[in-house]
């Protein structure tokens, strides 16, 4: 987990800075859009306070392809892999995905509630989907993430932090302990924090 100091909000210093500014509609120009129907409105006057880092691979422990897009858009073919029979019916989404090659995808506007956290709790507050932004990294619990995924995650984090009053970055494992393990032991929190230049 990473606490974000409220007095040290990042400035817009990235290349192509306008691409890394969240629009009033909650969409980020730097991301490729693949719109998911799996979202709804946040509660009135509730804004994102936490960034939740996830890991996903479809099929499990395999990378590449567009099956994650299919899952988030309710078009996953249950016959394409034995594992898919158990998940094709799910209505889930995340706001963002960072693929192994660094491609950034956005599925849900950050102004809306994506369905990524499930049963969850942060600092005694349940239903983390209400006040979080979910970022999936293409990865798993058994293989290291690609180094090039981290700079994209940092750029994204800074863009979101400039736009919203984020207080903390957590893993899915932190808000759903015992139920979820991602992003798992191969996610390098120290390296992520170093790139964010918080020290």
C-alpha positions as CSV (number, residue, x, y, z in Angstrom):
1,X,0.0,0.0,0.0
2,X,1.1,3.5,-0.7
3,X,-0.2,6.6,1.2
4,X,-0.4,9.7,-1.0
5,X,0.5,13.0,0.7
6,X,-2.2,15.6,0.1
7,X,0.3,18.4,0.2
8,X,2.4,17.0,-2.7
9,X,0.1,16.7,-5.7
10,X,1.9,16.0,-9.0
11,X,2.2,18.7,-11.6
12,X,1.5,18.0,-15.3
13,X,5.0,17.5,-16.6
14,X,4.6,14.5,-18.8
15,X,5.3,14.5,-22.5
16,X,2.0,15.2,-24.4
17,X,0.6,16.4,-21.1
18,X,-2.9,17.0,-22.5
19,X,-3.1,13.3,-23.3
20,X,-2.5,12.6,-19.6
21,X,-5.3,14.9,-18.3
22,X,-8.5,13.3,-17.2
23,X,-11.4,15.0,-19.1
24,X,-14.5,16.4,-17.5
25,X,-16.2,13.2,-18.8
26,X,-13.8,11.0,-16.9
27,X,-12.0,9.7,-20.0
28,X,-8.2,9.8,-20.5
29,X,-7.0,10.7,-24.0
30,X,-3.8,8.6,-23.5
31,X,-5.9,5.4,-23.2
32,X,-7.5,3.3,-25.9
33,X,-11.2,3.1,-25.3
34,X,-13.1,-0.2,-25.2
35,X,-16.4,0.7,-23.5
36,X,-17.8,-1.7,-21.0
37,X,-21.6,-1.8,-20.2
38,X,-20.7,-2.9,-16.6
39,X,-20.8,0.3,-14.6
40,X,-23.3,2.5,-12.8
41,X,-23.4,5.9,-11.0
42,X,-21.3,6.6,-7.9
43,X,-23.3,7.6,-4.8
44,X,-24.1,11.3,-4.7
45,X,-21.1,13.5,-3.7
46,X,-18.7,10.5,-3.5
47,X,-15.4,10.8,-5.3
48,X,-12.5,8.4,-5.7
49,X,-10.3,8.2,-2.7
50,X,-8.3,5.1,-3.5
51,X,-6.6,3.6,-6.5
52,X,-6.9,-0.2,-6.5
53,X,-4.3,-2.2,-8.3
54,X,-5.3,-5.6,-9.7
55,X,-3.8,-8.3,-11.8
56,X,-5.6,-10.3,-14.5
57,X,-4.7,-12.9,-17.1
58,X,-7.0,-14.8,-19.4
59,X,-6.6,-17.7,-19.6
60,X,-5.0,-17.8,-16.1
61,X,-1.2,-17.3,-16.4
62,X,-1.4,-16.7,-20.1
63,X,-0.9,-13.3,-21.7
64,X,-1.8,-11.6,-25.0
65,X,-5.0,-11.6,-27.0
66,X,-8.2,-9.7,-26.4
67,X,-10.0,-12.0,-24.0
68,X,-9.8,-9.4,-21.1
69,X,-11.6,-6.9,-23.4
70,X,-14.2,-9.6,-24.1
71,X,-14.7,-10.3,-20.4
72,X,-15.3,-6.6,-19.6
73,X,-17.7,-6.2,-22.5
74,X,-19.7,-9.4,-21.9
75,X,-18.6,-11.0,-25.1
76,X,-16.3,-13.7,-23.7
77,X,-16.8,-17.0,-25.5
78,X,-17.3,-19.7,-22.9
79,X,-16.3,-22.4,-25.4
80,X,-12.9,-20.8,-26.1
81,X,-11.2,-22.2,-23.0
82,X,-12.4,-24.5,-20.2
83,X,-11.9,-21.8,-17.5
84,X,-14.2,-19.4,-19.4
85,X,-17.2,-21.5,-18.7
86,X,-17.0,-20.4,-15.1
87,X,-16.6,-16.7,-15.7
88,X,-18.3,-15.8,-19.0
89,X,-21.6,-15.0,-17.2
90,X,-19.9,-12.5,-14.8
91,X,-20.7,-8.7,-15.2
92,X,-17.3,-7.2,-14.2
93,X,-15.2,-4.3,-15.3
94,X,-12.3,-2.1,-14.4
95,X,-11.6,1.5,-15.3
96,X,-8.2,0.7,-16.8
97,X,-6.0,-2.1,-18.0
98,X,-2.2,-2.0,-18.6
99,X,-1.2,-4.8,-21.0
100,X,2.2,-6.5,-20.9
101,X,3.4,-4.4,-23.8
102,X,2.4,-1.1,-22.1
103,X,-0.8,-0.5,-24.0
104,X,-3.3,1.4,-21.8
105,X,-7.0,0.6,-22.1
106,X,-10.0,2.3,-20.5
107,X,-13.3,0.6,-20.2
108,X,-15.3,2.8,-17.8
109,X,-15.3,6.6,-17.2
110,X,-13.7,7.5,-13.9
111,X,-16.8,9.5,-13.2
112,X,-18.7,6.2,-12.9
113,X,-18.4,3.2,-10.7
114,X,-16.7,0.2,-12.3
115,X,-17.4,-3.3,-10.9
116,X,-13.9,-4.4,-10.0
117,X,-13.6,-4.6,-6.2
118,X,-16.5,-6.9,-5.2
119,X,-17.0,-7.4,-1.5
120,X,-14.3,-5.1,0.0
121,X,-13.4,-2.8,2.8
122,X,-10.9,0.0,3.3
123,X,-10.4,1.7,6.6
124,X,-13.7,0.4,7.9
125,X,-15.6,1.5,4.8
126,X,-17.3,-1.2,2.8
127,X,-18.2,-1.2,-0.9
128,X,-14.9,0.1,-2.3
129,X,-16.3,0.4,-5.8
130,X,-18.2,3.4,-4.6
131,X,-15.0,5.5,-4.0
132,X,-12.2,3.8,-6.0
133,X,-10.7,3.6,-9.4
134,X,-9.7,0.1,-10.5
135,X,-6.5,-0.5,-12.6
136,X,-5.8,-4.0,-13.9
137,X,-2.3,-5.0,-14.8
138,X,-2.0,-7.9,-17.2
139,X,-0.2,-10.3,-14.9
140,X,-0.6,-13.0,-12.3
141,X,0.6,-14.2,-8.9
142,X,3.4,-16.4,-10.4
143,X,5.3,-14.3,-12.9
144,X,7.0,-10.9,-12.6
145,X,5.2,-8.0,-14.3
146,X,7.0,-6.3,-17.2
147,X,9.1,-3.4,-16.3
148,X,7.5,-1.2,-18.9
149,X,4.1,-1.6,-17.2
150,X,5.3,0.4,-14.2
151,X,6.0,3.8,-16.0
152,X,2.6,3.6,-17.6
153,X,1.0,2.9,-14.2
154,X,2.9,5.9,-12.8
155,X,1.8,8.2,-15.5
156,X,-1.8,7.0,-15.0
157,X,-1.5,7.4,-11.2
158,X,-0.3,11.0,-11.5
159,X,-3.1,11.9,-14.0
160,X,-5.7,10.4,-11.6
161,X,-4.1,12.0,-8.5
162,X,-4.2,15.4,-10.2
163,X,-7.9,15.0,-10.9
164,X,-9.2,13.4,-7.8
165,X,-8.5,13.6,-4.0
166,X,-6.8,10.2,-3.9
167,X,-5.4,9.3,-0.5
168,X,-4.0,5.8,-0.9
169,X,-3.0,3.2,-3.5
170,X,-3.9,-0.4,-2.5
171,X,-3.9,-3.8,-3.9
172,X,-7.1,-5.9,-4.4
173,X,-5.5,-8.2,-1.8
174,X,-5.6,-5.3,0.8
175,X,-9.3,-4.5,0.5
176,X,-10.4,-8.1,0.1
177,X,-8.0,-10.1,2.2
178,X,-8.5,-13.8,2.2
179,X,-10.7,-13.6,-0.9
180,X,-8.2,-12.0,-3.4
181,X,-4.4,-12.2,-3.7
182,X,-3.7,-9.7,-6.6
183,X,-1.6,-8.0,-7.6
184,X,0.4,-10.6,-5.7
185,X,4.0,-11.1,-4.6
186,X,5.5,-10.2,-8.0
187,X,4.1,-6.7,-8.0
188,X,7.0,-4.4,-7.0
189,X,5.5,-1.8,-4.6
190,X,8.9,-0.4,-3.8
191,X,9.8,0.2,-7.5
192,X,6.3,1.7,-8.1
193,X,6.8,4.1,-5.1
194,X,10.3,5.0,-6.3
195,X,9.0,5.9,-9.8
196,X,6.2,8.0,-8.2
197,X,9.1,10.0,-6.5
198,X,7.3,10.1,-3.1
199,X,10.4,9.7,-1.0
